[in-house]
Amino acid sequence: MANLAGYAYLVAAICFIMALRGLSSPETARKGNLYGIIGMLIAVITTIAMPSVLSYGLIISGILIGGAIGTVIALKIQMTALPQLVAAFHSLVGLAAVFVAAAAYYTPEAYGIGSPGKIGVGSLIEMSLGTAIGAVTFTGSLIAFGKLQAIFRSAPVMFKGQHALNALLGLLLIAFVVWFCTTQEPVAFWAIVVLSLVIGVLLIIPIGGADMPVVVSMLNSYSGWAACGIGFTLANTALIVTGALVGSSGAILSYIMCKGMNRSIINVILGGFGAEGGAAAAAGGDDDRPVTSGSPEDAAYFMKNAESVIIVPGYGMAVAQAQHALREMADQLKEAGVTVRYAIHPVAGRMPGHMNVLLAEANVPYDDVMELEEINRDFSSTDVAFVIGANDITNPAAKTDETSPIYGMPILDVEEAGTVYFIKRSMATGYAGVQNELFFKDNTVMLFGDAKDVCEKIVGAMD
């Protein structure tokens, strides 16, 4: 039975690897998801079939309850809420790691790692790491969820001596782990849990809204490593492999995103360590500088007579569910002989791939969708840049204002286009809390209103 389980876990691991490979491209993402589902089914069925499993009723009840909750959430969740949903799910993975570690500590004989007070040092270390990472992931993910859901302010929360406190708590956590591994005292175990919960909060509160996509990705990595650590405690190969894949892929993605935003991954891991005092976001929405506003009819006429148009989608498009109207507008422009492409910033929306998923939902051709590095040089030779709800990722202040929270973040150079049409409900700031200097450029025309409604009016004017 053990050999058969080993082979089954190997097949599941291969499916998970194929899933990650498939998710690397929008064209193969559906196939990647399918591989992931198959791999998880194999892993779950194999684990349940193990002779050591006794409480089938409890396990099946958990699967049914969890599956029902997941199904309801999947059917009701809006695309705009996916980032906070991911953060919430990460918190549950972290909490599960803490619960499993607690169960293994109090009933070690059930896990084959010894007896109470006589657990092997190796198992204690694995248990400590899984507990600490899981607890940090739990509270950190809750804070990220709160910021994304606007329950908490998205601005960084900084205070004097914050980094020194974090360093002190980190050293104290190591001391607690040593204490636990040498004495196996219950108070030491729960001291690790409580301190890790506190560290999770302190690591995330100093990170501002503009960097929250990176935080979500990093928490995804943490949840993977927590699962991996508990996998060693349970001697479960599938959990070890899956956790390592999630942890490593999440870390790699976080590094790529940090590079794309000109951020230091060390800063993210250490909770904004080295940030310039948490530069306060500029108050926005009350800027009295004049802007040029236009009408959908004017935009329709101008774009239909252009040679090239680059569309820049952002979170505002997701909120308005305007992707289908946008696709219809692009089709009309193509019929008129206009070259149409889409420019995607690495952190457009509030999580990686957010815009790609929305455009794929509207059946936008993959060949029309281009990343920042591919298309940025083309804005200067483009007649029109059509920005639909993308704010911070088009803000020239990222290149010119050293006091801005987004300074140094690569942006889409839309201001270099001949004309910029910018759809926005109001002059309110973006998620980073800073005013977009693009609004006040001479070549920018603001189209105020709901993104879907404006796109539909443009389509109507083109008929």
Secondary structure, DSSP 8 states (H G I E B T S, - for coil): -HHHHHHHHHHHHHHHHHHHHHTTSGGGHHHHHHHHHHHHHHHHHHHHTSTT---HHHHHHHHHHHHHHHHHHHHH--GGGHHHHHHHHHHHHHHHHHHHHHHHHH-GGGGTS--TT---HHHHHHHHHHHHHHHHHHHHHHHHHHHHTTSS-SS----TTHHHHHHHHHHHHHHHHHHHHHH--HHHHHHHHHHHHHHHHHHHTTS-GGGHHHHHHHHHHHHHHHHHHHHHHHT-HHHHHHHHHHHHHHHHHHHHHHHHHT--HHHHHTTSTT-SS-------S-------B--HHHHHHHHHT-SEEEEEE-HHHHHHT-HHHHHHHHHHHHHTT-EEEEEE-TTSTTSTTHHHHHHHHTT--GGGEEEHHHHGGGGGG-SEEEEES--GGG-THHHH-TTSTTTT-----GGGSSEEEEEESSS---TTS---GGGGSTTEEEEES-HHHHHHHHHHHH-
